[in-house]
Amino acid sequence: MLAMHALKQSLRRIPYWAYLLVLLVVFVNTIYLIYRFKSPVTGENEELINNHWIINYIEPGGPIGKTEIKIGDTLVSCNSYTIEEWSTGWHGQFAGDTLIIGVLRNNQEVEIPVIPESSLASAPGFLCTAFLFIILFSTGSLFLLYKKPGDKAVNLFFIYLQCLLMTFNSLYLPFSIPLSVFANVAFIFSGGLFGPVLIQF
């Protein structure tokens, strides 16, 4: 009982808003990790030449590299959208879904199935380690508030750290899904708070 009472007293030294801010950091970064895992990549680059999208790079062993599509091919469509329409936003595709990509061959469109892989596939170990670092650093920074409760400079530094950890991903999620939109909003607002927080030091 004494140990439980001591624990409660210790936890009360930290303001409730700090716990909520840490939960927000964990939540936003979890959303980012999930949707980075779902983000589709096809492993090619293209450039616009004379109003035609020409493939100028194909990643060896990537999703496009496993098909008959070659460097120099002209992209004309994807899943029945023109390339111009496809590039305007997200159309519901995730990693593992089949994309039907149209390329020009002998002045005729040839449809080739491509299965995009996850954007995490290139460096899963690094991104998962970074995620764990963010969570540990965010929760561990509560110790600052425990050691110096009520100190304005410490409170501001804590808020600054949490904002920094929410912008660590440096990525705008392209999905028009509520959770993804929420994570993007938190990302943008966190970046905007850097200046005001530092001015108050």
Residue pairs with C-beta under 8 A, 6 or more apart in sequence:
10 146
13 145
13 146
13 149
14 142
14 145
14 146
14 149
15 145
15 149
15 155
18 142
18 145
18 158
19 142
21 158
21 159
21 162
22 138
22 139
22 141
22 142
22 162
24 162
24 166
24 186
25 134
25 135
25 138
25 162
25 165
25 166
26 135
26 138
26 139
28 166
28 182
28 183
28 186
28 187
29 131
29 134
29 135
29 165
29 166
29 168
29 169
30 131
31 173
31 179
31 180
31 182
31 183
32 169
32 171
32 173
32 183
33 127
33 128
33 131
35 173
35 175
35 177
35 179
35 180
35 183
36 118
36 119
36 120
36 127
36 169
36 171
37 95
37 118
37 119
37 120
38 94
38 95
38 118
38 175
39 94
39 95
39 118
39 119
39 120
39 173
39 174
40 93
40 94
40 95
40 96
40 97
40 99
40 116
40 117
40 118
40 119
41 62
41 63
41 95
41 116
41 117
41 118
41 119
41 121
41 122
42 62
42 63
42 64
42 99
42 101
42 114
42 116
43 58
43 59
43 62
43 63
43 64
43 65
43 117
44 55
44 57
44 58
44 59
44 62
44 64
44 65
44 69
45 55
45 56
45 57
46 53
46 54
46 55
46 56
46 75
47 53
47 54
47 56
48 54
52 74
53 74
53 75
53 76
53 83
54 72
54 73
54 74
54 75
55 64
55 69
55 70
55 71
55 72
55 73
55 74
55 75
56 71
56 72
57 71
58 64
58 65
58 69
58 70
58 71
59 65
62 117
63 114
63 115
63 116
63 117
64 101
64 114
67 112
67 113
67 114
68 112
69 101
69 103
69 112
69 114
73 103
73 104
73 105
74 103
74 104
75 83
75 101
75 102
75 103
76 82
76 83
76 102
76 103
76 104
76 109
77 83
77 86
77 100
77 101
77 102
77 109
77 111
78 86
78 99
78 100
78 101
78 102
79 86
79 91
79 93
79 99
79 100
80 100
81 91
89 174
89 176
90 174
90 175
90 176
93 99
93 116
95 116
95 117
95 118
95 119
96 115
96 116
96 117
96 118
97 115
97 116
98 113
98 114
98 115
99 113
99 114
99 115
99 116
100 111
100 112
100 113
100 114
101 111
101 112
101 113
101 114
102 109
102 110
102 111
102 112
103 109
103 110
103 112
104 110
120 127
120 128
130 168
134 165
134 168
137 161
137 165
138 161
138 162
138 165
141 158
141 161
141 162
142 158
144 154
144 157
144 158
145 154
145 155
145 158
147 154
148 154
152 200
153 201
156 197
156 200
156 201
157 201
159 193
159 197
160 194
160 197
160 198
162 190
163 190
163 191
163 193
163 194
163 197
164 190
164 194
166 186
166 187
166 190
167 187
167 190
167 191
169 187
172 184
172 187
173 180
173 183
173 184
174 180
175 181
